[in-house]
Amino acid sequence: MKRGPPSLKRPLIVKPLIFQLATLLIACTFFMALALRMDSGGRYTDEAITPVIARAIVRDQNGDLSVRETPELAELREKSPDLWFVAEDDTGRNVTLGDVPSQYASLLGRLGDLSYAHLRDRSPPYRLSAVIRREVVSVGTLTILGHGKLTGVSLVVLLASNFIVIPIFIALALISMVVTPWIVRQALAGVSKIAQEAEKIDVNQRGRRLSEEYVPREIAPLVRAVNDALRRLDEGYEQQRRFIASAAHELRTPIAILRLKIDTAVEPATRKLSADVARLGNLAEQMLDTQRLNADRRDELVDLGALARHVAADLAPLLIASERTIEVQIEGASSVRGDEGALQRVMTNLVQNAIEHGGRRIILRVLPAEFEVEDDGPGIPPEERERVFDPFHRLRPRSAGSGLGLNLVQQIIERHDGHVSISSAPGGGTIVRVEFGSHSNLAREPTFTQQ
């Protein structure tokens, strides 16, 4: 399965999020480690002991507090042999267990004023390390001051503290997924305009360049490179055009001289070269026609009927020499707006093509907004009807034609917003039809036939 072009979503969303997550984790770990290193206190009491102690406190009939040995408390005392605590309610009644350090004697009766604290000893065995928590149990609200299992900040605790990074990262991911595509569309809006300009570049309209004012600075070098490439293509095309035009012009004079000498020659072998010289002359003219296509077109109202009669008259000597006949049928007046010289070359090329490859009888038929050339030759196979318009393509390899005639016809008609098609004639042979997209009809005339 062919993969499509790469998207900007991955480099602009996924990769930045990976870097953001890594940065947050490293920064959080660094600052936690730095805070622990700067901490001058010792180990502290695990605050998980206070709920166990609170659930072990009961009241007697007088409302005094006492300690009940619960399985949880027994397990806690087993794990922490030096366990001690004070549990006090808001009225100042309290109960103690273990050897409470004298340093905390002044807090007895005043624990209700406190809610949360961690008290840490500076030196082993850390018996002064204690925790203060308020717990709500069945006997009421108790404030617990206790010492038990000691703990410190380990790698697990350090990594667990980084879980605060996860919600921040999720928020950043959601914002990036929503905002980044919008930012990209806004930033690359100029690229869409450049793409529209590029779509309008045509081989027949050289000299166009892409605008750089709409694109970001990062993409401007690409636009400049494309413009430089277009400039080089234009220069190369112009050099090629001048070379072909110059070569064709230079060939016309020696060909004309050669043709005159052959026509006035006495030797039969020399006169047989007339067809080859005519082919050279036709090739030179077609090369010039290729260059004329790019000249400024002079549009005017062209009478296709009059043009057909003129072409038939010009080609009459060639038809007589090749023992062919031509019939001009004007089935209704038709006028089109275009370049008369170019349209005349189209008709001439089509008739010459019919003479070269067709049968004995040729019909030049003018219809409203179209004309066609019909012959009674062997015809063109359906699979070849598109390829014959390619430059230098010949239906028969040893044909005397240059392979440029039909290609020129197609280019000229396309410049007149028209269309060329090939079909089979009813009685055998070929019909080449030229249809125009826009036209203005004249009054219909009676059918005119010229042989």
C-alpha positions in Angstrom: 0.0 0.0 0.0 1.4 3.3 -1.1 2.0 5.8 1.8 0.8 9.3 1.5 2.9 12.4 2.1 4.2 12.9 5.7 2.0 15.1 7.9 3.2 18.0 10.1 1.2 16.7 13.0 3.9 14.3 14.2 6.9 16.8 14.2 4.7 19.6 15.6 2.6 17.8 18.2 4.0 14.3 19.1 7.7 15.2 19.2 7.3 18.4 21.2 5.1 16.6 23.7 7.8 13.9 24.2 10.4 16.6 24.9 8.0 18.4 27.3 7.3 15.3 29.3 11.0 14.5 29.5 11.7 18.0 30.6 9.0 18.0 33.3 10.1 14.7 34.7 13.8 15.7 34.8 13.0 19.1 36.3 10.7 17.7 39.0 13.2 15.0 39.9 16.0 17.5 40.1 14.2 20.0 42.3 12.9 17.2 44.6 16.4 15.8 45.0 17.7 19.3 45.6 15.1 20.0 48.2 15.9 16.7 50.0 19.6 17.5 49.9 19.1 20.9 51.5 16.9 19.4 54.2 18.8 19.3 57.5 16.2 17.1 59.3 16.5 13.4 59.9 14.1 10.6 59.3 10.4 11.1 60.0 7.6 9.0 61.3 5.2 7.4 58.8 1.9 9.1 59.2 0.1 5.8 58.4 0.2 5.0 62.1 -2.4 7.7 63.1 -5.5 6.0 61.7 -4.5 2.7 63.4 -4.0 4.5 66.7 -7.3 6.4 66.4 -9.3 3.2 65.8 -7.8 1.7 68.9 -9.1 4.5 71.2 -12.3 4.0 73.2 -14.2 5.8 76.0 -15.2 4.4 79.3 -18.4 5.2 81.1 -16.9 8.4 82.5 -16.0 9.6 79.0 -12.3 9.2 79.6 -10.1 7.9 76.8 -8.4 4.5 76.9 -6.5 2.2 74.5 -8.0 -1.0 73.2 -5.6 -3.6 71.9 -6.8 -4.2 68.3 -5.1 -6.6 65.8 -4.0 -3.5 63.8 -2.4 -1.9 66.9 -0.8 -5.2 67.9 0.8 -5.6 64.5 1.9 -1.9 64.6 3.6 -2.4 68.0 5.3 -5.6 66.7 6.8 -3.7 63.8 7.7 -0.7 65.9 8.8 -1.7 69.3 9.6 1.9 70.3 6.1 3.0 69.5 4.7 5.8 71.6 1.7 8.2 71.1 -0.7 10.6 72.8 -4.3 10.7 71.7 -6.3 13.8 72.9 -9.9 15.0 72.2 -10.9 18.6 71.9 -11.8 18.8 75.6 -8.2 18.1 76.6 -8.8 14.5 77.7 -5.9 12.3 76.6 -4.5 8.9 76.7 -0.9 7.8 76.2 1.0 4.6 75.3 4.7 4.0 75.5 7.4 6.3 76.8 6.5 9.8 75.6 9.6 12.0 75.5 9.6 14.8 78.0 10.2 17.3 75.3 6.5 17.0 74.3 5.1 17.3 77.8 4.2 20.9 77.3 1.9 19.9 74.3 -0.3 17.7 76.5 -3.7 19.4 76.9 -3.0 21.7 73.9 -2.9 19.2 71.0 -6.4 20.2 70.0 -5.0 23.5 68.8 -2.9 21.6 66.2 -4.0 19.7 63.1 -1.0 18.7 61.0 2.8 18.5 61.7 5.9 16.5 61.1 8.5 16.7 63.9 11.9 15.4 63.0 14.9 14.5 65.1 18.4 15.5 64.0 20.3 12.5 65.2 19.8 8.7 65.7 17.9 6.9 67.0 15.3 9.6 66.1 13.0 9.0 69.1 11.8 12.6 68.9 10.6 12.2 65.3 6.8 12.3 65.5 3.7 13.1 63.5 0.6 15.1 64.4 -2.7 14.3 62.7 -6.4 14.9 63.4 -8.6 11.8 63.0 -12.4 11.4 63.2 -13.5 8.1 64.7 -16.5 6.7 66.6 -15.3 8.3 69.9 -15.1 11.8 68.2 -12.3 13.9 66.8 -8.9 13.1 68.1 -5.5 14.7 67.7 -2.8 12.1 67.5 0.9 12.8 68.4 2.8 9.6 67.8 6.1 8.1 67.0 6.5 4.8 65.2 7.8 3.4 62.0 10.5 5.7 60.6 10.9 6.4 56.9 12.8 8.7 54.6 12.6 9.8 51.0 13.7 6.9 48.8 13.8 6.5 45.0 10.3 5.2 45.0 9.0 8.2 46.9 11.0 10.5 44.6 9.4 8.9 41.5 6.0 8.8 43.1 6.2 12.6 43.6 6.5 12.9 39.8 3.0 11.7 39.3 2.0 15.3 39.5 3.6 15.7 36.1 1.1 13.4 34.5 -2.0 15.7 34.7 0.1 18.6 33.5 1.3 16.6 30.6 -2.2 15.5 29.7 -3.3 19.1 29.7 -0.4 20.1 27.4 -1.2 17.2 25.1 -4.8 18.2 24.7 -3.9 21.8 24.2 -1.3 20.9 21.6 -3.7 18.6 19.7 -6.3 21.3 19.4 -4.2 24.4 19.0 -1.3 23.2 16.9 -3.3 22.3 13.8 -5.0 25.7 13.9 -1.6 27.4 14.3 -0.2 25.4 11.4 -3.1 26.3 9.2 -2.7 30.0 10.0 1.1 29.9 9.5 0.9 28.0 6.2 -2.1 29.9 4.8 0.4 31.6 2.4 1.5 28.2 1.1 -2.1 27.6 -0.1 -2.0 30.8 -2.1 1.3 29.8 -3.6 -0.2 26.4 -4.5 -3.0 28.2 -6.3 -0.5 30.3 -8.2 1.5 27.2 -9.2 -1.7 25.6 -10.6 -2.1 28.5 -13.0 1.4 28.1 -14.5 1.0 26.7 -18.0 3.5 25.7 -20.6 1.9 28.3 -23.0 2.2 31.2 -20.5 5.9 31.5 -19.6 7.4 34.2 -17.4 5.1 33.6 -14.4 6.6 33.4 -11.0 5.4 32.5 -7.5 5.0 35.3 -4.9 7.2 35.3 -1.8 5.3 37.8 0.2 2.7 35.4 1.6 4.9 32.6 2.8 6.9 32.3 6.1 10.6 33.1 6.0 11.4 29.4 6.5 9.6 28.5 3.2 10.8 31.5 1.2 14.0 29.7 0.1 11.9 26.9 -1.4 9.8 29.4 -3.3 12.9 31.2 -4.6 14.4 27.9 -5.7 11.2 27.1 -7.6 11.2 30.6 -9.2 14.9 30.2 -10.2 14.0 26.8 -11.8 11.1 28.4 -13.7 13.5 31.1 -14.9 16.0 28.6 -16.1 13.3 26.6 -17.9 12.1 29.8 -19.6 15.7 30.6 -20.7 16.3 27.1 -22.0 12.9 27.1 -23.8 13.7 30.5 -25.4 17.1 29.3 -26.5 15.6 26.2 -28.0 12.9 28.2 -29.7 15.4 30.6 -31.2 17.5 27.7 -32.4 14.6 25.9 -34.1 13.3 29.1 -35.7 16.8 30.0 -37.0 17.4 26.5 -38.3 14.0 26.4 -40.1 14.6 29.8 -41.6 18.1 28.9 -42.8 16.8 25.7 -44.3 14.1 27.4 -46.4 16.5 29.1 -48.8 18.6 26.0 -49.7 15.5 23.9 -50.0 13.9 26.4 -52.3 17.0 26.5 -54.5 17.2 22.7 -54.5 13.6 22.4 -55.5 14.0 24.8 -58.4 17.0 22.9 -59.7 15.1 19.6 -59.4 12.1 21.0 -61.2 14.2 22.3 -64.1 16.4 19.2 -64.3 16.3 17.0 -67.4 17.4 13.7 -65.9 14.5 11.5 -64.7 16.5 10.3 -61.7 17.0 13.9 -60.5 13.3 14.8 -60.9 12.4 11.8 -58.7 14.0 13.7 -55.8 11.2 16.2 -55.9 9.1 14.3 -53.4 12.0 14.1 -50.9 12.7 17.9 -51.3 9.0 18.6 -50.8 9.1 16.6 -47.6 12.1 18.6 -46.4 10.3 21.9 -47.2 7.2 20.7 -45.4 9.2 19.7 -42.3 10.9 23.2 -42.3 7.5 24.9 -42.5 6.1 22.7 -39.7 9.1 23.7 -37.5 8.3 27.3 -38.2 4.6 26.6 -37.4 5.7 25.2 -34.0 7.4 28.6 -33.2 4.5 30.6 -34.5 2.2 28.9 -32.0 3.9 31.0 -29.3 3.6 34.3 -31.1 0.9 36.7 -30.1 -2.4 35.5 -31.6 -4.4 38.0 -33.7 -8.1 37.0 -33.3 -10.6 38.0 -35.9 -13.8 36.6 -37.3 -12.9 33.8 -39.7 -15.3 32.4 -42.3 -14.6 28.7 -42.3 -16.3 28.2 -45.7 -14.1 30.8 -47.5 -11.1 29.4 -45.7 -11.9 25.9 -46.9 -12.2 27.0 -50.5 -8.9 28.9 -50.3 -7.1 25.9 -48.9 -8.5 23.6 -51.6 -7.4 26.0 -54.3 -3.8 26.2 -52.8 -3.5 22.4 -52.7 -5.0 21.8 -56.1 -1.6 21.3 -57.8 -0.5 18.8 -55.2 -3.8 16.9 -55.5 -3.5 16.8 -59.3 0.1 15.6 -59.0 -0.9 12.8 -56.6 -4.0 11.9 -58.7 -6.3 12.7 -55.8 -9.6 14.7 -55.8 -11.0 17.1 -53.2 -14.5 18.0 -52.6 -15.5 21.1 -50.5 -18.9 20.8 -48.8 -20.2 23.8 -47.0 -23.3 22.7 -45.0 -24.3 26.0 -43.6 -22.3 29.2 -42.9 -19.9 29.1 -39.9 -17.7 31.7 -38.5 -15.3 31.4 -35.5 -13.2 34.0 -33.8 -9.5 33.1 -34.0 -6.2 33.4 -35.9 -7.0 33.0 -39.6 -3.4 32.0 -40.4 -3.2 29.4 -37.8 -6.6 27.9 -38.8 -5.5 27.8 -42.4 -2.5 25.8 -41.3 -4.8 23.4 -39.5 -6.9 22.8 -42.6 -3.8 22.5 -44.8 -2.1 20.0 -42.5 -5.2 17.8 -42.3 -5.7 17.8 -46.1 -2.0 17.0 -46.6 -2.2 14.2 -44.1 -5.2 12.8 -46.0 -3.3 13.0 -49.2 -0.3 11.2 -47.6 -2.2 8.5 -45.8 -5.7 8.5 -47.3 -7.3 7.2 -50.4 -8.2 8.7 -53.7 -11.1 11.0 -52.7 -10.9 13.7 -50.0 -13.8 15.7 -48.6 -13.3 19.0 -46.7 -16.7 19.6 -45.0 -17.7 22.8 -43.1 -20.4 22.6 -40.5 -21.7 25.1 -38.0 -18.9 25.6 -35.4 -16.8 22.8 -36.9 -15.2 21.3 -39.9 -13.9 17.9 -40.9 -11.6 16.2 -43.4 -12.8 12.8 -44.7 -10.8 10.4 -46.9 -11.5 6.9 -48.2 -8.1 5.4 -47.3 -7.3 2.4 -45.1 -8.2 4.3 -41.9 -6.5 4.6 -38.5 -6.9 1.8 -35.9 -8.8 2.8 -32.8 -5.8 2.1 -30.5 -3.7 4.6 -32.6 -6.2 7.5 -32.7 -4.8 9.1 -29.6 -1.1 8.4 -30.2 -1.1 10.0 -33.7 -1.3 13.4 -32.0 2.1 12.8 -30.2 5.0 14.7 -31.8 7.0 12.7 -34.3 4.7 9.7 -34.0 4.1 8.0 -37.3 1.4 5.5 -38.1 3.7 3.7 -40.5 7.5 3.9 -39.7 8.5 4.4 -43.3 5.9 7.1 -43.9 7.1 10.2 -45.7 5.5 12.5 -43.1 7.4 14.2 -40.4 5.1 13.2 -37.5 4.5 16.9 -36.6 1.3 17.7 -38.6 -1.3 16.3 -36.3 0.5 17.5 -33.2 0.5 21.1 -34.6 -3.2 20.7 -35.4 -4.0 19.7 -31.9 -2.0 22.5 -30.3 -3.6 25.2 -32.5 -7.1 24.0 -31.9 -6.6 23.7 -28.2 -5.5 27.4 -28.2 -8.8 28.2 -29.9 -10.7 26.3 -27.1 -11.5 23.6 -29.5 -11.2 19.8 -29.8 -9.8 17.4 -32.4 -11.1 13.9 -32.8 -10.7 11.0 -35.2 -13.4 8.5 -36.2 -14.1 6.0 -39.0 -15.8 7.1 -42.2 -19.1 5.4 -43.0 -17.7 3.8 -46.2 -14.2 3.2 -44.8 -11.5 5.6 -44.3 -10.9 8.3 -41.7 -12.8 11.5 -40.5 -10.8 14.1 -38.6 -13.2 16.5 -36.9 -12.4 19.9 -35.5 -14.9 21.4 -33.1 -14.8 24.9 -31.6 -16.0 25.7 -28.1 -17.3 29.2 -28.9 -18.4 30.5 -32.2 -20.9 32.9 -34.0 -23.0 31.4 -36.8 -23.6 33.2 -40.0 -26.6 32.7 -42.4 -26.7 29.3 -44.0 -25.6 29.1 -47.6 -26.4 26.5 -50.3 -24.0 23.6 -50.5 -20.9 24.4 -52.6 -18.9 21.6 -54.3 -15.5 22.0 -55.8 -13.5 19.3 -57.6 
